[in-house]
Amino acid sequence: MKHVLISLCTAVSLLATSPVLADNCFADYKAKQDNPLRLHYGVAEVRGACSKQAARSEIASRLASQGWTLLSILSTFPADGLAERKQSAGSYYLRF
């Protein structure tokens, strides 16, 4: 049993440091809805190229499907920038 637990911990550790996870890209953005005016700040994963331009088109279409309009992409960043933005994004953290 002890060996299984050690093997499991090792596997989880290797997965957490995997280059696949390290290569994930995220963007923080501002969006709005009209009638009545509603604004939000959010964080979303970018599945395409990690650039503002790629994030803009990808996130805009996701937001539009829920009635939101993308106002701006503030930045793109790797996974290590998620923690500092989580509280500010609130319920819009990785929602779109």
Backbone as CSV, one residue per row, in Angstrom:
resi,resn,N_x,N_y,N_z,CA_x,CA_y,CA_z,C_x,C_y,C_z
1,MET,0.825,-1.196,0.000,0.000,0.000,0.000,0.871,1.263,0.000
2,LYS,1.952,1.204,0.767,2.842,2.350,0.858,3.472,2.653,-0.507
3,HIS,3.841,1.616,-1.257,4.447,1.799,-2.570,3.459,2.391,-3.571
4,VAL,2.197,1.999,-3.458,1.165,2.538,-4.347,0.987,4.026,-4.089
5,LEU,0.956,4.404,-2.833,0.803,5.813,-2.465,1.997,6.638,-2.947
6,ILE,3.188,6.113,-2.791,4.386,6.822,-3.254,4.357,6.957,-4.771
7,SER,3.979,5.889,-5.467,3.888,5.940,-6.928,2.849,6.957,-7.384
8,LEU,1.722,6.993,-6.690,0.666,7.945,-7.029,1.139,9.384,-6.817
9,CYS,1.803,9.620,-5.705,2.326,10.966,-5.425,3.366,11.380,-6.471
10,THR,4.199,10.455,-6.865,5.203,10.742,-7.894,4.541,11.088,-9.222
11,ALA,3.514,10.325,-9.596,2.807,10.578,-10.857,2.139,11.947,-10.841
12,VAL,1.507,12.286,-9.736,0.835,13.593,-9.620,1.870,14.709,-9.692
13,SER,3.001,14.522,-9.051,4.064,15.521,-9.078,4.599,15.735,-10.492
14,LEU,4.805,14.655,-11.222,5.281,14.770,-12.602,4.255,15.450,-13.488
15,LEU,2.983,15.137,-13.277,1.926,15.754,-14.079,1.842,17.253,-13.799
16,ALA,1.982,17.635,-12.556,1.890,19.049,-12.181,3.021,19.874,-12.784
17,THR,4.163,19.260,-13.024,5.291,19.988,-13.601,5.445,19.711,-15.091
18,SER,4.447,19.090,-15.665,4.479,18.732,-17.084,4.562,19.970,-17.956
19,PRO,5.355,19.919,-19.051,5.437,21.059,-19.969,4.092,21.381,-20.605
20,VAL,3.212,20.393,-20.724,1.892,20.644,-21.305,1.134,21.651,-20.448
21,LEU,1.174,21.471,-19.128,0.493,22.415,-18.248,1.213,23.761,-18.230
22,ALA,2.517,23.728,-18.309,3.286,24.971,-18.263,3.043,25.827,-19.503
23,ASP,2.639,25.208,-20.603,2.432,25.945,-21.839,1.045,26.576,-21.951
24,ASN,0.162,26.324,-20.983,-1.174,26.911,-21.053,-1.086,28.426,-21.062
25,CYS,-2.021,29.025,-21.772,-2.062,30.483,-21.892,-3.410,30.981,-21.407
26,PHE,-3.421,32.111,-20.762,-4.633,32.717,-20.237,-4.641,34.197,-20.583
27,ALA,-5.818,34.788,-20.556,-5.953,36.220,-20.818,-6.913,36.816,-19.812
28,ASP,-6.653,38.034,-19.407,-7.646,38.754,-18.625,-8.252,39.815,-19.532
29,TYR,-9.526,40.067,-19.323,-10.287,40.893,-20.256,-11.368,41.683,-19.520
30,LYS,-11.961,42.633,-20.238,-13.129,43.383,-19.766,-14.237,43.184,-20.787
31,ALA,-15.467,43.025,-20.303,-16.617,42.796,-21.181,-17.828,43.556,-20.656
32,LYS,-18.839,43.704,-21.544,-20.059,44.425,-21.146,-21.291,43.763,-21.745
33,GLN,-22.419,44.063,-21.134,-23.748,43.766,-21.679,-24.523,45.077,-21.641
34,ASP,-25.440,45.249,-22.585,-26.276,46.451,-22.619,-27.693,46.133,-22.151
35,ASN,-28.406,47.175,-21.760,-29.833,47.119,-21.402,-30.180,46.068,-20.360
36,PRO,-29.861,46.277,-19.132,-29.098,47.373,-18.532,-27.606,47.132,-18.696
37,LEU,-26.849,48.213,-18.584,-25.400,48.121,-18.716,-24.828,47.307,-17.564
38,ARG,-24.039,46.287,-17.920,-23.324,45.462,-16.948,-21.897,45.303,-17.458
39,LEU,-20.953,45.410,-16.553,-19.540,45.267,-16.899,-18.932,44.146,-16.069
40,HIS,-17.944,43.473,-16.620,-17.197,42.519,-15.801,-15.760,42.384,-16.265
41,TYR,-14.939,41.983,-15.308,-13.534,41.651,-15.538,-13.453,40.144,-15.408
42,GLY,-12.761,39.476,-16.326,-12.668,38.031,-16.253,-11.321,37.508,-16.707
43,VAL,-11.134,36.230,-16.461,-9.934,35.503,-16.885,-10.405,34.280,-17.648
44,ALA,-9.802,34.037,-18.812,-10.184,32.894,-19.639,-8.943,32.196,-20.177
45,GLU,-9.077,30.900,-20.414,-7.977,30.159,-21.038,-8.007,30.416,-22.537
46,VAL,-6.833,30.589,-23.119,-6.693,30.778,-24.560,-6.174,29.459,-25.123
47,ARG,-6.925,28.864,-26.014,-6.552,27.556,-26.549,-5.695,27.669,-27.801
48,GLY,-5.716,28.821,-28.439,-4.912,29.038,-29.645,-3.578,29.652,-29.287
49,ALA,-3.079,30.470,-30.191,-1.806,31.156,-29.964,-1.910,32.071,-28.747
50,CYS,-0.823,32.216,-28.039,-0.829,33.028,-26.820,-0.463,34.472,-27.159
51,SER,-1.424,35.167,-27.761,-1.234,36.575,-28.104,-2.550,37.296,-27.843
52,LYS,-2.469,38.609,-27.701,-3.686,39.389,-27.485,-4.647,39.246,-28.659
53,GLN,-4.118,39.246,-29.863,-4.955,39.156,-31.057,-5.693,37.815,-31.108
54,ALA,-4.997,36.725,-30.851,-5.635,35.405,-30.852,-6.656,35.312,-29.723
55,ALA,-6.297,35.835,-28.555,-7.207,35.810,-27.413,-8.460,36.626,-27.710
56,ARG,-8.298,37.763,-28.377,-9.419,38.642,-28.697,-10.489,37.903,-29.493
57,SER,-10.104,37.245,-30.572,-11.108,36.575,-31.405,-11.701,35.361,-30.703
58,GLU,-10.878,34.617,-30.002,-11.364,33.420,-29.317,-12.328,33.760,-28.175
59,ILE,-11.944,34.689,-27.333,-12.768,35.035,-26.169,-13.997,35.824,-26.595
60,ALA,-13.880,36.672,-27.605,-15.039,37.441,-28.087,-16.165,36.517,-28.521
61,SER,-15.840,35.440,-29.213,-16.903,34.531,-29.667,-17.524,33.779,-28.502
62,ARG,-16.731,33.399,-27.517,-17.287,32.730,-26.330,-18.218,33.661,-25.562
63,LEU,-17.785,34.906,-25.400,-18.611,35.884,-24.688,-19.900,36.182,-25.449
64,ALA,-19.796,36.351,-26.761,-20.962,36.685,-27.587,-22.043,35.607,-27.489
65,SER,-21.635,34.363,-27.352,-22.623,33.288,-27.252,-23.456,33.390,-25.978
66,GLN,-22.991,34.175,-25.018,-23.723,34.389,-23.768,-24.233,35.828,-23.626
67,GLY,-24.211,36.577,-24.730,-24.760,37.929,-24.720,-23.813,39.017,-24.236
68,TRP,-22.537,38.736,-24.166,-21.557,39.721,-23.729,-20.757,40.231,-24.927
69,THR,-20.241,41.456,-24.801,-19.378,42.053,-25.817,-18.006,42.271,-25.208
70,LEU,-16.973,41.771,-25.863,-15.611,41.981,-25.387,-15.226,43.437,-25.584
71,LEU,-14.734,44.067,-24.539,-14.253,45.447,-24.632,-12.747,45.482,-24.886
72,SER,-12.002,44.679,-24.136,-10.553,44.666,-24.330,-9.913,43.438,-23.708
73,ILE,-8.797,43.049,-24.299,-7.915,42.046,-23.707,-6.837,42.850,-23.000
74,LEU,-6.703,42.654,-21.708,-5.717,43.416,-20.945,-4.321,42.827,-21.091
75,SER,-4.227,41.499,-21.017,-2.934,40.840,-21.153,-3.123,39.349,-21.381
76,THR,-2.074,38.714,-21.861,-2.015,37.256,-21.914,-0.870,36.843,-21.006
77,PHE,-0.992,35.664,-20.391,-0.002,35.252,-19.398,-0.049,33.736,-19.201
78,PRO,1.020,33.157,-18.627,1.046,31.722,-18.356,0.279,31.398,-17.066
79,ALA,0.177,30.124,-16.770,-0.598,29.646,-15.616,-0.133,30.238,-14.284
80,ASP,1.121,30.602,-14.175,1.596,31.146,-12.897,1.029,32.530,-12.587
81,GLY,0.318,33.134,-13.520,-0.326,34.427,-13.266,-1.785,34.307,-12.847
82,LEU,-2.299,33.086,-12.756,-3.715,32.889,-12.415,-4.054,33.302,-10.983
83,ALA,-3.254,32.878,-10.036,-3.563,33.092,-8.621,-3.791,34.564,-8.287
84,GLU,-2.962,35.435,-8.834,-3.075,36.857,-8.502,-4.319,37.513,-9.106
85,ARG,-4.958,36.860,-10.077,-6.130,37.438,-10.741,-7.452,36.795,-10.308
86,LYS,-7.371,35.695,-9.599,-8.571,34.912,-9.259,-9.593,35.721,-8.466
87,GLN,-9.168,36.397,-7.433,-10.099,37.151,-6.593,-10.748,38.297,-7.375
88,SER,-9.986,39.002,-8.181,-10.528,40.124,-8.950,-11.566,39.669,-9.969
89,ALA,-11.342,38.493,-10.563,-12.266,37.979,-11.582,-13.536,37.407,-10.963
90,GLY,-13.482,36.988,-9.728,-14.672,36.456,-9.052,-15.340,35.345,-9.834
91,SER,-16.643,35.482,-10.081,-17.390,34.431,-10.781,-17.051,34.353,-12.276
92,TYR,-16.264,35.300,-12.775,-15.843,35.266,-14.174,-14.425,34.708,-14.333
93,TYR,-13.928,34.055,-13.304,-12.630,33.396,-13.336,-12.779,32.070,-14.063
94,LEU,-12.180,31.971,-15.252,-12.229,30.774,-16.100,-13.649,30.348,-16.463
95,ARG,-14.572,31.301,-16.483,-15.973,31.004,-16.832,-16.175,30.884,-18.340
96,PHE,-15.471,31.684,-19.130,-15.637,31.669,-20.580,-14.432,31.102,-21.281
